């Protein structure tokens, strides 16, 4: 009977680890979405800003699909923003999930939580950088201010 109780507790511990791993996958998805904004929009803007137009033309020659993605940059940013908001909600909900009492599983749980947070933070930084280079910087250089 005692072995069944231990087995049941371990199964619950593994379920909480699985939930955290699923949350971590959502954070990787937000990283993927926000890195798309860097590739389509911020990188070309940065190359032009530093005077590397020839490098940009070589880059676009190798990857012509970026031109098509750049034409829909508002939708790319909207998709990335929604993904990051969703990942933030998941991150917020996961902060109070209990870690297992087993020492080894508890360390894995804490490591997974910390990694998920850093991935989320990096995703937010990527999205912010892409937004600044794609929308804010061109507006400032043209002199078109919203205020």
C-alpha positions as CSV (number, residue, x, y, z in Angstrom):
1,X,0.0,0.0,0.0
2,X,2.8,2.4,0.9
3,X,4.5,1.7,-2.5
4,X,1.3,2.7,-4.3
5,X,1.2,6.0,-2.3
6,X,4.9,6.7,-3.3
7,X,4.1,5.9,-6.9
8,X,1.1,8.2,-6.9
9,X,3.1,11.0,-5.4
10,X,5.9,10.5,-8.0
11,X,3.3,10.5,-10.8
12,X,1.9,13.9,-9.5
13,X,5.4,15.3,-9.4
14,X,6.1,14.2,-12.9
15,X,2.8,15.8,-14.0
16,X,3.9,19.2,-12.6
17,X,7.2,18.9,-14.3
18,X,5.4,18.1,-17.6
19,X,3.2,21.2,-17.1
20,X,6.3,23.3,-16.6
21,X,7.9,21.8,-19.7
22,X,4.8,22.6,-21.7
23,X,5.0,26.2,-20.5
24,X,8.6,26.3,-21.5
25,X,7.6,25.2,-25.1
26,X,5.2,28.1,-25.2
27,X,8.1,30.4,-24.3
28,X,10.2,29.0,-27.1
29,X,7.4,29.6,-29.5
30,X,7.3,33.3,-28.4
31,X,11.1,33.4,-29.0
32,X,10.5,32.1,-32.5
33,X,7.8,34.7,-33.2
34,X,9.8,37.6,-31.8
35,X,13.0,36.6,-33.7
36,X,10.9,36.7,-36.9
37,X,10.5,40.4,-36.3
38,X,14.2,40.8,-36.1
39,X,14.8,39.0,-39.4
40,X,12.1,40.6,-41.4
41,X,12.2,44.1,-40.2
42,X,14.9,45.1,-37.7
43,X,17.9,43.6,-39.4
44,X,17.3,45.3,-42.8
45,X,16.7,48.6,-41.0
46,X,19.8,48.2,-39.0
47,X,21.9,47.4,-42.1
48,X,20.6,50.5,-43.9
49,X,21.1,52.7,-40.8
50,X,24.8,51.8,-40.5
51,X,25.4,52.2,-44.2
52,X,25.6,48.6,-45.2
53,X,23.3,48.8,-48.1
54,X,25.4,46.4,-50.2
55,X,25.3,43.8,-47.4
56,X,21.5,44.2,-47.4
57,X,21.2,43.6,-51.1
58,X,23.4,40.5,-50.8
59,X,21.3,39.4,-47.9
60,X,18.1,39.9,-49.8
61,X,19.6,38.2,-52.9
62,X,20.2,35.1,-50.8
63,X,16.8,35.3,-49.0
64,X,14.3,37.0,-51.3
65,X,11.4,35.8,-49.1
66,X,12.3,38.5,-46.6
67,X,10.9,41.1,-48.9
68,X,7.5,39.4,-48.9
69,X,7.6,39.1,-45.1
70,X,8.6,42.7,-44.8
71,X,5.6,43.8,-46.8
72,X,3.4,42.4,-44.0
73,X,5.5,43.6,-41.1
74,X,2.4,44.9,-39.2
75,X,0.9,41.4,-39.2
76,X,4.3,39.9,-38.2
77,X,4.5,42.2,-35.3
78,X,0.9,41.7,-34.3
79,X,1.4,37.9,-34.3
80,X,4.6,38.2,-32.3
81,X,3.0,40.6,-29.8
82,X,0.0,38.3,-29.2
83,X,2.4,35.3,-28.8
84,X,4.5,37.2,-26.3
85,X,1.4,38.3,-24.4
86,X,0.1,34.7,-24.3
87,X,3.6,33.5,-23.1
88,X,3.6,36.2,-20.4
89,X,0.2,35.0,-19.1
90,X,1.5,31.4,-19.1
91,X,4.7,32.6,-17.3
92,X,2.6,34.4,-14.7
93,X,0.4,31.4,-14.1
94,X,3.4,29.0,-13.8
95,X,5.1,31.1,-11.2
96,X,2.9,29.6,-8.4
97,X,2.9,26.0,-9.5
98,X,4.4,23.8,-6.9
99,X,7.7,22.1,-7.4
100,X,8.0,18.4,-6.5
101,X,9.3,17.4,-3.1
102,X,11.8,15.1,-4.6
103,X,15.2,16.9,-4.5
104,X,16.2,16.0,-8.1
105,X,12.9,16.9,-9.5
106,X,12.7,20.1,-7.5
107,X,16.0,21.2,-9.0
108,X,14.8,20.4,-12.5
109,X,11.6,22.4,-11.8
110,X,13.5,25.4,-10.6
111,X,15.9,25.2,-13.5
112,X,13.0,24.9,-15.9
113,X,11.3,28.0,-14.4
114,X,14.4,30.1,-14.6
115,X,15.1,29.1,-18.2
116,X,11.5,29.8,-19.2
117,X,11.8,33.3,-17.6
118,X,15.0,34.1,-19.4
119,X,13.6,32.9,-22.7
120,X,10.6,35.1,-22.2
121,X,12.7,38.1,-21.3
122,X,14.9,37.6,-24.3
123,X,11.7,37.4,-26.5
124,X,10.5,40.7,-25.1
125,X,13.8,42.3,-25.8
126,X,13.9,41.0,-29.4
127,X,10.3,42.2,-30.0
128,X,11.1,45.6,-28.5
129,X,14.3,46.0,-30.6
130,X,12.4,45.0,-33.7
131,X,9.6,47.5,-32.9
132,X,12.1,50.3,-32.3
133,X,14.0,49.7,-35.6
134,X,10.9,49.1,-37.7
135,X,8.5,51.7,-36.5
136,X,10.0,54.3,-34.1
137,X,13.4,55.0,-35.7
138,X,12.0,55.5,-39.2
139,X,9.4,57.9,-37.8
140,X,12.0,59.9,-35.9
141,X,14.3,60.0,-39.0
142,X,11.5,61.3,-41.2
143,X,10.4,63.8,-38.6
144,X,6.8,62.5,-38.4
145,X,6.0,62.5,-34.7
146,X,2.8,61.4,-33.2
147,X,2.8,64.2,-30.7
